[in-house]
Amino acid sequence: MATGLPTFPQFSVHENAVDIRWKKWVKRLDNLLVGMNIKDKDRKRALFLHFAGDEVNDIFDTLPNTGNDYKTAVERLTEYFAPKKNTEFEVFKFRQTRQMSSENIDSFHTRLRQLGQNCEFVDCDKEIKSQIIQGCSSTRLRRRALQEDMDLHKLIAMARSMEISHLQAQEIEKKTDRAYPQREDTNAVKRKSNGGWSKQNRTHSNKPSQVCRNCGGNFPHEKPCPAKGKVCHSCKKYNHFSKVCKSKKLVKQVEDKSSQPSNESSSDEYLYGIQTINQVKSKQPKTAVTVDGLTLNILVDTGSSINVMEETSYNKMRNKKKLQKASTKLFAYGSTKPLPVIGTCVASIESKQRIVTALFYVVKGCNGNLLSYETSVNLQLIPVISAVSEQREEKLCEKYASIFEGIGKLENTQVDIHIDDNVKPVAQPLRRIPFHVRKHVEAELDRPQVLASSVNTPNI
């Protein structure tokens, strides 16, 4: 009794990687013919051309020496779809292969195994092991593989174990964070989005509040409005702060925050560390410090007011502290676009001299770490920079008053003028005096003090 043929996909000629797909298709067809218990060569050839499809049959009709059996037909089409390969190029592709971020070790191993089939390696397992060590995304696996002498199977087993333990640890840490969330202290002092400091009380956090149009705080106030009687820095009017000022006039001024108290502070912080690209780099003031057990080569920036840690360094920390949301915007020197801040954390910083605790802003990317001027001084990495005060200048002027009066002149001193006799003298032309200042020059020359000084005995 006749039975219908099973469903088998035809081979597509016009898709990419024809040679690899053709070899896979032929292997799948061989498995089907074995499963159907077909051993006759003529039947196998007929089924082979039937399942291959019209496109393959059109190509098969143009090929010479196709024979009458199954094996010859497969060989001729294999020569057509998979011509002689370039071994050197196949080895190059194998060496350039790297593990992708979303790829596990088994998928990476399978991909290397497929590429290695065309490379004609003497010991394929050894080459795959070497490429896994060089191209895997896990630094921990690479270090273990270099420390211990192991074969490919042991390396794959260890990589699987590391991947499973990493996923399990992440799941446990997520559950721990949900079960024990960080508590917020009552009456904790926090930085607001506008940069000012506010005292947050839990007892009033659930009450609905409005924004005061004069100070920008919660309304109604428990006490008199803090903006009452204050002068706006933008429009110079009374009873409101500049952050809520509705005037379009902007007053740009430089204020010394340490000497002039203000009712508000800026929420913007500026960084002054600059990296040169495609230029000869000068030696940067970097030093090695330990931040929560992690040694960092950090840049000392006396122009920065905050400490910055790159995301890469934060991920390397063993005891990571949970990042808090940052409300302050960070700007690099000369930039108007804020840096991508992930969050903030308080960390312990240790130098050769001292150990201090400071706040770090964690920035996305890997552009380097930075120490502020205040933290560098506290760690005794740089001396305290102090300017000469005006009172000291006045004292110096009073103590040496004779030096700062009249025209300076060096008297009672013999001066030797060294002349090179080998140099030929050159007479410089007289510089002409502009016409509109000639009278002033003549009047200056006619003064008795100038004349008396000019006829005085020289000190040569």
Buried (B, 14 or more C-beta within 10 A) or exposed (E): EEEEEEEBEEBEBEEEEBBBBBBEBBEEBBEBBEEBEBEEBEEBBBBBBEBBBEEBEEBBEEEEEBEEEBEBBBBBBBEBBBEEEEEEEBBEEBBEBEBEEEBEBEEBBEBBEEBBBBBEBEEBBEBBBBBBBEBBBBEEBBEBBEEEEBEBEEBBEBBBEBBEEEEEEEEEEEEEEEEEEEEEEEEEEEBBEBBBEEEBEEEEEEEEEEEBEBBBBBEEEEEEBBBEEBBBBBBEEEEBBBBBBEEEEEEEEEEEEEEEEEBBEBBEBBBBBEEEEEEEEEEBBBBEBBBBEBEBEBBBBBEBEBBBBBBEBBEEBEEEBEBBEBBBBBBBEEEEEEBEBBBBBEBEBBBEEEEBEBBBBBBEEEBBBBBBBBBBBBBEBBEEEEEEEEEEEEEEEEEEEEEEEEEEEEEEEEEEEEEEEEEEEEEEEEEEEEEEEEEEEEEEEEEEEEEEEEEEEEEE
